[in-house]
Amino acid sequence: MMADKSLKLIESLKVGEQVLSYNQMNGEFESSEILELASPYHSHFVELYFSDGSKVTATEDHPFMITRGKWKSFNPQKTMTDYKFEEVGQLDVGDVILGLENKEIIGLRRTYEPQRTYTIVRLSKNNNFIANGVVTGSEELRSSFSFDHSQKLKK
């Protein structure tokens, strides 16, 4: 979701564009500039099915913010090991993901078909953005991995 609340496919985003993010300090949605994007290949995914009929597919370690202001993922240990998230809980059925309209998870399903993924690695402020209507974490790595950091902000 762009800062003006228009929608754009994540694979079409460009460094320098403004997306909507969530400020955990004041509880408000605000604009944040994309500083870095990545598009690596992955093969371990989880599909999150919501009570409103929508669905999100993400890597197992991708963090989502639940309505109590905590981060959760399907594989919290990998999220905390690989990314700059200090505390991540186990994502499960019944969790309500924070968004412009909060969404309750009614089902989870793992998939293993390799595919290219797209994510925002770094933003000018906040560590999250809105994807498919929910608050999801940006994925800045703790150390150098095999991400294809093909689009970085040049200073």
C-alpha positions in Angstrom: 0.0 0.0 0.0 1.4 3.3 -1.0 1.5 6.3 1.3 -1.6 7.8 -0.4 -3.4 4.4 0.3 -3.4 3.5 -3.4 -2.4 -0.1 -4.2 0.7 -1.2 -6.1 2.1 -4.7 -6.7 5.2 -5.2 -4.5 7.3 -6.3 -7.5 6.6 -2.9 -9.1 7.9 -0.8 -6.2 10.9 1.3 -6.6 13.5 2.7 -4.2 12.5 6.3 -3.3 8.7 5.7 -3.4 6.6 6.4 -0.3 4.7 3.5 1.3 2.3 3.4 4.2 3.9 2.1 7.5 2.9 1.9 11.1 4.5 4.0 13.8 4.6 1.7 16.9 5.4 4.6 19.2 2.3 6.7 18.5 0.0 4.0 17.0 -0.5 5.9 13.7 -0.1 5.0 10.1 2.4 7.3 8.2 4.5 7.6 5.1 7.9 6.0 4.9 10.4 6.1 2.0 11.7 2.8 0.5 15.5 2.7 0.9 16.1 -0.9 -0.2 14.3 -3.7 -1.9 15.1 -7.4 -2.4 13.8 -10.2 -4.6 15.4 -13.5 -3.6 14.1 -17.0 -4.3 12.6 -19.1 -1.5 10.9 -22.5 -1.2 9.4 -22.6 2.3 6.1 -20.6 2.5 3.0 -20.3 4.7 -0.4 -19.3 3.4 -2.4 -17.3 5.9 -6.2 -17.5 5.4 -8.3 -14.7 7.0 -11.8 -14.5 8.2 -12.7 -11.9 5.5 -11.9 -14.5 2.8 -8.5 -13.0 1.9 -5.2 -14.8 1.9 -1.5 -13.8 2.2 1.4 -16.0 1.2 4.7 -15.3 2.9 8.0 -16.9 3.7 7.9 -18.9 7.0 10.1 -16.3 8.7 8.3 -13.2 7.5 7.1 -11.2 10.5 3.5 -9.9 11.0 2.3 -7.5 13.7 -0.6 -8.7 15.7 -3.1 -6.3 17.3 -1.4 -6.4 20.7 1.7 -4.7 19.1 3.8 -7.9 19.1 5.6 -9.5 16.1 4.8 -13.1 15.1 5.9 -15.4 12.3 5.4 -19.0 11.4 9.2 -19.6 12.1 10.0 -17.2 14.9 13.5 -18.6 15.6 14.6 -18.0 12.0 13.1 -14.5 12.1 15.1 -13.6 15.2 18.2 -15.2 13.9 18.3 -13.7 10.4 16.5 -10.4 10.8 16.6 -7.4 13.1 13.7 -8.5 15.2 14.5 -9.1 18.9 11.3 -10.7 20.0 9.0 -12.8 17.7 6.2 -15.1 18.8 4.6 -18.1 17.1 2.0 -17.2 14.5 -1.1 -19.3 14.8 -4.8 -19.6 14.0 -6.8 -17.1 16.0 -4.2 -14.4 15.9 -5.5 -11.0 14.7 -3.0 -9.2 12.4 -2.9 -5.4 12.6 -4.0 -3.5 9.6 -6.2 -0.7 8.4 -8.9 -3.3 9.1 -7.6 -6.0 11.4 -7.7 -9.6 10.1 -8.1 -12.8 12.0 -6.2 -15.9 10.9 -8.6 -18.8 10.4 -6.2 -21.2 8.7 -2.5 -21.8 7.9 -1.0 -24.0 5.2 2.7 -24.7 4.4 3.8 -24.8 0.7 7.2 -25.7 -0.7 7.2 -24.7 -4.4 10.3 -22.5 -5.1 9.5 -19.0 -6.4 10.9 -15.5 -6.5 9.7 -13.3 -3.7 9.7 -9.5 -3.2 10.1 -7.5 -0.1 11.1 -4.2 1.4 14.4 -4.5 3.2 14.8 -1.0 4.6 12.6 2.1 5.1 13.4 5.7 6.1 11.4 5.2 9.3 9.5 2.3 11.0 10.4 -1.3 10.4 7.2 -2.3 8.6 4.9 -1.7 5.7 1.3 -2.6 4.7 0.9 -5.6 2.4 -2.4 -7.1 1.5 -4.0 -4.9 4.1 -1.9 -6.0 7.1 1.2 -4.7 8.9 4.2 -6.8 7.9 7.9 -6.3 8.8 10.6 -5.0 6.6 13.4 -7.6 6.4 16.7 -6.0 7.1 19.2 -8.7 7.6 21.5 -9.0 10.7 24.4 -10.0 8.4 25.3 -10.7 4.8 23.2 -13.5 3.3 22.4 -14.6 -0.3 19.7 -11.9 -0.9 19.7 -10.3 -4.3 20.0 -6.7 -3.2 19.5 -5.5 -6.7 17.9 -2.2 -5.9 19.6 0.0 -3.2 19.4 3.7 -2.6 22.5 5.3 -4.0 23.9 8.1 -1.7 
